[in-house]
Amino acid sequence: MTAPAPARPQPGEELLSIEGLRVDFTDDRGRAVHALDGAGYTVRKGEILGVVGESGSGKTVTALTLMGLLPHNARVVGGQIGFDGLDILRLARPQLRALRGRRIGMIFQDPMTALDPVVRVGDQVDEAYLIHHKSQSRKSARSRTLSILDLVGVADPERRARQYPHEWSGGMRQRAMIAMALINGPDLLIADEPTTALDATVQAQVIDVLARARAETGVAVVLITHNLGIIAEIADRVAVMYAGRVVEHAAVRTLLRASAHPYTRALIASRPGSAPAGERLTPIRGMPPRMLTIPPGCSFQPRCTSAGEDQRCVTDKPELVTIGELHEAACHHAGGQVPKGLEVE
Amino acid sequence: MLMDPGIATGPAGPVEDIGSSLSPAALARKRFLRNRAAVAGAIILVLLTAAAIFAPLLTPYTPAHIDLNAVLQPPSGQHWLGTDSTGRDEFSRLLYAGRISLTVGLLTGAAVYIIGTVIGVSAGWYGGWIDQVLMRIADIYLSIPPVLVVIVIAGILGPSLPLLIILIAGFSWPYVARIARGSVLSLREQEYVLAALIVGARGRRIIFRHLMPTVSPPAIVASAVMAAQAILLEAALSFIGVGVQPPTPSWGNMLADAQSITVLSSQPWLWVPPGLAIVLTVLSVTFVGDGISDASSTAQGLSR
């Protein structure tokens, strides 16, 4: 089943642009924790943008800000989000709600808890449709539900729709979540670590489902993950986040072959596949900064192997600058010291 | 993509569950029906209610019918439970008094459930200052002894049944509100609530569709406990004379009429039946409440 009415978006046109987003959380002692410190990325229509970074780097907070679903103790203190000509941060609540689920869908990590245990799966998928199509009958909602469940690879959807979530496995539930997110034919799907909680074999299936959904409906996807392998497999471009900022933004091939930021390189080097068999993995030493006070220089400097004695890294925050075609990095040493074998072709 | 379904259905439910997708409510009903005490309680309540409603068909006497030729008669074929000191038929009074007690229980239970869940769910869902204000009001109500208030207000306005129900309900809702608020607080953190927000649902829809099915059972149980308490409180207040006023019979004021040593020792038919009726009713309500509680909590456990 393809998306309804609106003509399939032309790939390449800008759909989402997040700029300089700053979000503070108030911790239980009343201090401001700077979760996002000027984060930003763009997504073009129909593309898959991978967002990688370690826990706490702001990947999810960026997505929740876009959805207008930040927790009560969080506050947007700067930046802007443009979505297809709309200024998201200035939308009134009803307008934002009309966007959620209709034009922007979202799925998250744990499909085991994301479905209401006391409502039949089919009814929950129907609901996602009926919320935005109040004049439609339950019957037409159900027929959409069945076709969308079919699209995400649920066999025997008619019977499965009548079951309760506890009768569905984790991988199947994640498909149900994807179905709920896609049923209104959104322009953008945010997938927040959609495979982290799943078995390896099921992970591959869910990634397939996402790829197929993009191919058949033209939905753009923001794929948040720890897993560079998944990014390499289906993303078009990647944004690497560190300490509340995007430190590198590039096409997947460029990023994997010629990453410019030391953090990205460390991330790639720390993958299990990067170390020769039998050797120890290469961890990134140290911890990400606590975000109570933002250091004046580069947040990665204390852990960086490229910074050396360079005082700029301690005192000046590197801006995200274009260093190649569709390739941006925020590092004073960007492009320099490319390790052997990783040079640009 | 075809490999999953078989695995999915396998280990899910208990044996009774195989092949069918019983709703959690249906499972809970099944479990309730297997709980003997709860079923017995439910049957007794139904019988008591029927007896109270159909009282005129069960006895030829009205509860206020005075027959000075037949005072203080022991139980007989004519007066099944004997007569009191003015010759009123005790069985008839017992049945009509049941109307009062059951009305108090039912109305208080319903009022407490509605007020308690509305306030508790609002406090839990909206949080912030709304939560603060509502819960402080609840705390204030919880720290006032209701019996004293009823005595004072009944003294000022004159005792009456509606006043009694309003006051008892007015002091009982905070218990239900606290329980409702507590379960909303834990449910609010569930991802399926976030998921509902993400598909664009409004707060109201989430509350009724996704929160109430889980908030309701414990709130109903708490309301049942409050209903039982209300029946006891009505009896106690009528006993001390600020509740239901004679000649309208209530189990409480029937006991009050029987408080002399002579009656206690030589006319047991005047106080044993209303006393038993109170105990039986309160026990039944409690058993039914426990039954609902057990049945629904197991249902929750299974479906997660």
Interface residues (C-beta under 8 A of the other chain):
Chain A: M67 L69 H72 R97 A98 L99 R100 G101 R102 G105 M106 F108 D110 T113 A114 L115 D116 P117 V118 V119 R120 E127 A128 I131 H132 G153 A155 D156 R160 R162 Q163 Y164 P165 H166 E167 W168 S169 G171 M172 M177 M180 A181 V202 Q205 D208
Chain B: M1 L2 D4 P5 I7 A8 T9 A12 G13 S21 S23 P24 G127 G128 Q190 E191 Y192 L194 A195 A196 L197 I198 V199 G200 A201 R202 R205 R209 H210 P213 T214 Q300 L302 S303 R304
